[in-house]
Amino acid sequence: MNEKLSRLRFRAAQQYELRCFVCHRPYGPRFQFHHVEYPADWKTYRDFKTNTKYNEYIIPRIMERPDVFLLLCKPCHELVSTVQRVRGQGKFERLLDACRRSRLGGAGSARRAAGKRKSGRKGA
């Protein structure tokens, strides 16, 4: 991306406190502006032949309408996009329920981690 577009992207990112909406990671390379909605008269990424042309089009719109976007780091943008594909037919609610029921950390995680270490296995 050229220097002018990089500066414009940075200025647009400042409207979002220079951090990922989801994980609060500080702004850096590979951050993306995620559409919360697509205004009817706006073009989409598919309407452009290059990423540069799309950025030249979309960055002024981000500056004008920051409420239409979220600033996300690449991993969080991929996560949001993946979760969007499971919406509807109760899948989203079941996915959230599965996440709530799943333990983060705890004894089960410690046992799994110990099982992966060679020194923690019998007969190793």
C-alpha positions as CSV (number, residue, x, y, z in Angstrom):
1,M,0.0,0.0,0.0
2,N,1.3,3.4,-0.8
3,E,2.4,5.9,1.9
4,K,-0.6,8.2,1.4
5,L,-3.1,5.4,1.8
6,S,-1.2,4.2,4.9
7,R,-1.5,7.6,6.5
8,L,-5.2,7.8,5.6
9,R,-5.8,4.3,7.1
10,F,-4.0,5.3,10.3
11,R,-6.2,8.5,10.5
12,A,-9.3,6.4,10.0
13,A,-8.1,3.9,12.7
14,Q,-7.7,6.8,15.2
15,Q,-11.5,7.0,15.2
16,Y,-11.5,3.6,16.8
17,E,-8.9,4.3,19.5
18,L,-6.2,2.5,17.5
19,R,-7.2,-0.9,18.9
20,C,-9.1,-4.0,17.9
21,F,-12.8,-3.8,18.9
22,V,-12.7,-7.4,20.1
23,C,-9.3,-8.1,21.8
24,H,-8.1,-4.5,22.2
25,R,-4.8,-5.3,20.5
26,P,-3.0,-2.1,19.5
27,Y,-3.3,-1.0,15.9
28,G,-0.7,-2.4,13.5
29,P,-0.2,-4.1,10.2
30,R,-3.0,-6.3,8.8
31,F,-5.8,-4.5,10.7
32,Q,-9.0,-4.4,8.8
33,F,-12.2,-2.3,8.8
34,H,-15.2,-4.6,9.2
35,H,-18.5,-3.5,7.8
36,V,-21.2,-3.6,10.4
37,E,-23.7,-2.8,7.6
38,Y,-23.5,-2.1,3.9
39,P,-25.3,1.1,2.9
40,A,-27.3,0.4,-0.3
41,D,-25.6,2.9,-2.5
42,W,-22.0,1.9,-1.6
43,K,-19.8,-0.3,-3.7
44,T,-18.3,-3.5,-2.2
45,Y,-14.8,-5.0,-2.4
46,R,-15.8,-7.1,-5.4
47,D,-16.5,-4.0,-7.4
48,F,-12.8,-3.2,-7.6
49,K,-9.9,-4.9,-9.5
50,T,-7.2,-4.0,-6.8
51,N,-7.0,-3.6,-3.1
52,T,-5.6,-0.1,-3.6
53,K,-8.5,1.0,-5.6
54,Y,-10.9,-0.3,-3.0
55,N,-9.0,1.4,-0.2
56,E,-9.0,4.7,-2.1
57,Y,-12.8,4.4,-2.3
58,I,-13.6,3.1,1.2
59,I,-11.3,5.1,3.5
60,P,-13.1,8.4,2.9
61,R,-16.4,6.6,3.7
62,I,-14.9,5.2,6.9
63,M,-13.9,8.7,7.9
64,E,-17.4,10.0,7.1
65,R,-19.3,7.1,8.7
66,P,-17.3,5.4,11.4
67,D,-20.5,3.9,12.8
68,V,-20.7,1.6,9.8
69,F,-17.4,-0.1,10.6
70,L,-15.4,-1.8,13.4
71,L,-11.6,-1.9,13.5
72,L,-10.5,-5.5,13.9
73,C,-7.1,-7.2,13.9
74,K,-6.8,-10.0,11.3
75,P,-7.4,-12.9,13.7
76,C,-10.5,-11.3,15.2
77,H,-11.8,-10.3,11.8
78,E,-11.5,-13.9,10.7
79,L,-13.3,-15.0,13.9
80,V,-16.2,-12.6,13.3
81,S,-16.5,-13.7,9.7
82,T,-16.5,-17.4,10.8
83,V,-19.2,-16.8,13.5
84,Q,-21.3,-14.9,11.0
85,R,-21.5,-18.1,8.9
86,V,-23.2,-20.0,11.7
87,R,-25.9,-17.5,12.4
88,G,-29.4,-18.6,12.0
89,Q,-31.3,-21.9,12.6
90,G,-30.2,-21.9,16.2
91,K,-26.6,-22.6,15.4
92,F,-25.3,-19.3,16.8
93,E,-27.0,-19.8,20.1
94,R,-25.7,-23.4,20.3
95,L,-22.2,-22.2,19.5
96,L,-22.3,-19.6,22.3
97,D,-23.7,-22.3,24.6
98,A,-20.8,-24.6,23.7
99,C,-18.3,-21.8,24.4
100,R,-19.9,-21.0,27.8
101,R,-19.9,-24.7,28.8
102,S,-16.3,-25.2,27.7
103,R,-13.7,-24.6,30.4
104,L,-10.8,-22.2,29.8
105,G,-7.7,-23.3,31.7
106,G,-8.3,-25.5,34.7
107,A,-7.2,-29.0,35.6
108,G,-8.3,-30.5,32.3
109,S,-6.0,-28.2,30.4
110,A,-3.1,-28.9,32.7
111,R,-3.6,-32.7,32.2
112,R,-3.7,-32.3,28.4
113,A,-0.5,-30.1,28.5
114,A,1.3,-32.7,30.7
115,G,0.3,-35.5,28.3
116,K,2.0,-33.7,25.4
117,R,5.3,-33.4,27.2
118,K,7.6,-36.4,26.7
119,S,8.9,-36.3,30.2
120,G,5.3,-36.5,31.5
121,R,4.5,-39.8,29.7
122,K,5.0,-43.3,31.1
123,G,7.6,-45.2,29.3
124,A,9.2,-42.2,27.8
